Amino acid sequence: MPVSLLWAVDVYGRVYSLSTAGQLWEQCHDAHMEFKRVTAAQQCCWGIACDNNIYLNVHASDLPVRYQEETFENQRWNPVDGFSDRLLPSDRWQWSDVTGLQHQPLDNFRIPSDSWEWEGDWYADENFEGEPTEKGGWTYAIDFPATYTKDKKWNSCVRRRRWLRYRRYKAMDTWAKVPPQQTTLPDPFSDISCGGWEINEEPRGRLSLWAVSLQGKVWFREGIYHHNPEGSFWEDIPLPGEVVQISCGPGDLVWAVLWEGQLIVREGISRDCPKGTTWAVVDSPSPDVGATHVAVGNNVVWALTKDNKVWFRRGVNSHNPCGSGWISMVGEMIMINVGLNDQVLAIGSEDRAVYFRQGVTSSELSGKTWRAITIPRDGDRSHSSASAGSLQSAGCYFCGEVRAQSVVSDVESDTEKGSTDAASCLVASSSPESFVDAPTDHSDQPIETPKPRIPKVTSDSFISELVSDREPGKTSKEGIPAGPAVLEEEPFPREEEAPCAGVAISPSQSGGPLDPQWSNVDLEEAQGHPVQTGAVVDSADTCSLSSVATYTLAMEDPYGADEHPLWAWVSGGGCSVDSHSQLNWFNCSMNASSMVQSVQSMNLSVTPAQTAAWRRQIFEQLSERTKREIDHFRHYEQAIEQSVWVKKGTMQWWRDWKPHKWIDVHFALEQFSGSEGNKDGILFIYYNFYEEKKYLHAFINEVTILVPVLNDSKHSFAIYTPERTKQRWPIRLAAATELEMQDWLALLSDSCCDSRVIQGPPSKQAIWSVTCKGDIFVSEPSPSLEAMPYPSPCDQMFWRQVGGHLRVVECNSVGIVWGIGYDHTAWVYTGGYGGGIFQGLSSSTDNIYTQVDAKSVYIYENQRWNPVSGYTNRGLPTDRYMWSDASGLHECTKTNMKPPSPQWTWVSDWAIDYSVSGGTDREGWQYAADFPASYHGYKTLKDFVRRRRWARKCKLTTTGPWQEIPPISLSDVTILPCAAQSSVDVVPLWAISNKGDVLCRLGVTTLTPAGSSWLHVGTDQPFKSISIGAASQVWAIAKDGSAFYRGSVSPQSPAGDCWYHIPSPAKQKLKQASVGRTSVYTVDENGNLWYRQGVTPSYPQGSSWEHISNNVRKVSVGPLDQVWIIADKVQGSQSLSCGTVCHRLGVQPMEPKGQSWDYGIGGGWDHITVRGNSMEPPRIHLPSLTAPAPQSPLPVRNKEVNGDAVGC
């Protein structure tokens, strides 16, 4: 999981953040005033300060926040002046918006607040729909408004051009005041909550911000998204009553609490109406006690009542936001919050500590138990070396004298001196994090008792309760929420000779935090009370935490020297934690300190040098004994020359003859090892053919790949050999369970690697590929793979699996490998091997990490129009299924649709997908004249059918040698293909974000393959593919299918200076590019492969496109200009094979386009990269024409010559 932040505010208004990978509360020192409350998202944090203004803290990222201001200059032609700014009275303004209805001169634009700055001056946009315009950027039309073109025609009477100017948000990682709206300001705010980022992905970074004023009104902030993080204005939301608190989830859940104790739920929240339409009232969980606080997530609602009881709302989802009933939970809390993944955080009502709800999963949303976050703050003196010795000291008042003792010496000293002062000792209250530093000298001078000071109250009413009078008879509780909540406390071990009962117990001895008791305090005037003596703790109750009668407030620091902070508010909206996250929030640093001190107190003098010497001596003795024992038996012959073992099992086999179906077979692997350690084996499949027993076999050293097969009902995998690769018909087997399939795959893979003597991680020259299932495979190329005229056949290449799950992988010859998951998460290869199904010796012990991937499954709801009832699900007999896949050939309903394979699990419900190509209407429908046809997002008189797409997310969790690179999601990545003897220090790496932004990664080296930061490269439109070749040639494809070349890219200028538009092939839209040493190849949306002619160092843009082949899905050009593709369809012996690896033969410096295709592994492949293979092929000298022919010439395989990848 990426590193994210948990935000909190203490009772003194100081804001802290806690990283999911950290163990320290870090204070926001840039906050120059106290805050009441904060609410966080992953990209920012909002807060209410004590001046009642809203402040915003936008997290700094490698991608800047830039807003594009635009205005249009309009002109009309007249016979006298030509095109001029003299417009007709009925025309639009000379300077207007795109509609022409709003007057927008250049000098009317102002930056909205001091947090913005202009990046440059206004300039005319000379790009129109991906094509360059004439100088000046003018586009022409017959009249306003009309369809504009870049070419001037004889009837072009009007023209316009777009002017652009960018402003950048500069107030990163600091609290900036949100500017008030121009109209009357709302009354001061008392609560704030942000969420709603999952309602709609467009515009990017869209947020919903809800606020509550002191008068009980609710306000909604309009216009918040990535390019406008502050939003635009506040809108008043009508209410059924006065609201005191509100909570907004990541999706469409919004709950609020009324003054009367009831709750209200916002209904009608949708993609087009993020602020909802109406309110529904929900009764308080307890009929006698009203609600005071509510917190919502994706599918959960938690609430608190006035008696601090915790309640969980069951049955809450997008279709039923009100839920069905309340469930009482253990614990007593004063504030609660729901973070990402429905994780729950709360603040205890007694100790004011932050608690984390453990055990929250998608199947158990209520969790299991509360656990306190027990980590220190930055600036605590307990972290300094001066106070390291006092981490375990307990400051005890003995008749006005303070003395510091170590935990080790407490028992001894008390045993010698006795307990004479036990009756008059008073326990000093302390925090669970750290104790008060006591002076080391034992002077007898009395210490003056400090007078208590009232902390400044910065939050709302419940913080005021913190310093209000306690009930006279109220006794202290332990530092946990009251009630039967299980807080996983460890009992303090009893000592036979207990120390003074007044000695405060160290947190390393007791798992629960101490409850600081407050003196009797009045808000109007602080009354100092001297420290009273005589409060004696029962010495028999050594298992519980000490209770005290008086709590002394600090004088200078709001807290004591080492007291735990008293929290007022917590927000986990930007904290990404799930059931797999490893958090270090619950390990008090004092435990480590105590262990170090304990070891130091033993005075052990063992040095690392001595340990190394001992190990060396023991190893030498063992080696001498082994050699001595073996020498005695050297004259004996080896008793066993070969070992054989067999593993058997039952499986199902997809039989070779028609009709093809699954049949039960017996499966056996016979493996044997020779006297020299070489291993080999044979696979046997025993089956019945018309009551006759037969078998099928394959030699292990002939197996080229073992690949899991994408199947929603079978745990199946395929076994390929060179012969079966030619036929496109592998041996398909299915195991009874997923675990059994993984065991067989791991065993067979180990046997294949042993027979080929392949161990450890892939080499730097390896060829990487990804299947359509997301499995990753590597192949070690032989030097003769690119040799001429007789290259090694690529159907004999051996592929082995690497743990992990990716959609795209790219590499280069210095060992830098990056990948992108289906959820657009970027991953970098760590250098390990194994992971996933490979365990033990088949996997490296380090560099293996957990990897989570997610994707959406789509189905289509189809309807046909009839004159009686309009659009219904009653189609014609020849129509497609009313619930189908995209092709309409397969029936896919919400109930029978399963995840892509058993490894995937659902993580959401079905929802309408509005992000469909061609657009949709408000209900997600697309219209067309008939099935299938070109769909559009609006209805016309000729549209008789319509469809809409439903999406459901699923998740896969595995392990592999991959480490996540947060926080920007990527859609494409490319790495400079270095030569074999390259000495590049910093490797150029470019990428495309999933929003279409072009990025350049800085600091990528062989030692730091993940790099350091992103550099944003400006573009005028979103991009979808990018590739960098030798000499830093950067080519990219825009989303509209046009090609661009980046000029002046060099180590001194890694981002280059400008984009050069490259015309696409005629009537084609490009989708992918790959650049090698001198070659540039592209693939268009119709599957055509194009080669760029005329590319030279002096003219790197080239001159024209030449068609090479069709039926191409993806292309990869290596550092030696090798060309490999994924062919879309290849005819096999039984059927068409989709997704086949093909190698272009005959590629030479004088013939870079090659001659023919050689078919490799497939189908089912989706991506390949050969950009790491920089091995020069061996030079073969052909015999002369007069020389005698060799006796056994090398066989020449039948290959396609100058044709397409399908061989037609």
Helices and strands as residue ranges (DSSP letters): E 5-10, E 15-19, E 26-27, E 35-40, E 44-49, E 54-58, E 66-78, E 82-84, E 95-96, G 106-108, E 116-118, E 123-124, E 127-128, E 131-132, E 139-141, E 158-169, E 176-177, E 189-195, E 208-213, E 218-222, E 233-237, E 243-248, E 254-258, E 263-267, E 278-282, E 291-296, E 301-305, E 309-314, E 325-338, G 340-342, E 344-348, E 354-358, E 369-372, G 381-383, G 385-390, E 396-398, E 401-403, H 407-417, G 422-424, E 425-427, H 461-464, G 465-467, E 567-571, H 589-601, H 608-631, E 643-654, E 662-673, E 679-689, E 692-699, G 700-702, E 705-708, E 715-720, H 722-727, E 731-735, H 738-755, E 767-771, E 776-779, G 783-786, G 794-796, E 799-802, E 808-811, E 817-820, E 826-829, G 840-842, E 849-866, E 870-872, E 883-884, E 905-906, E 911-913, E 925-928, E 945-960, E 962-964, E 970-975, E 989-993, E 998-1002, E 1013-1017, E 1023-1029, G 1030-1032, E 1033-1038, E 1043-1047, E 1058-1062, E 1070-1075, E 1080-1084, E 1089-1093, E 1104-1109, E 1112-1117, E 1123-1131, E 1136-1145, E 1156-1162, E 1165-1169, E 1200-1201
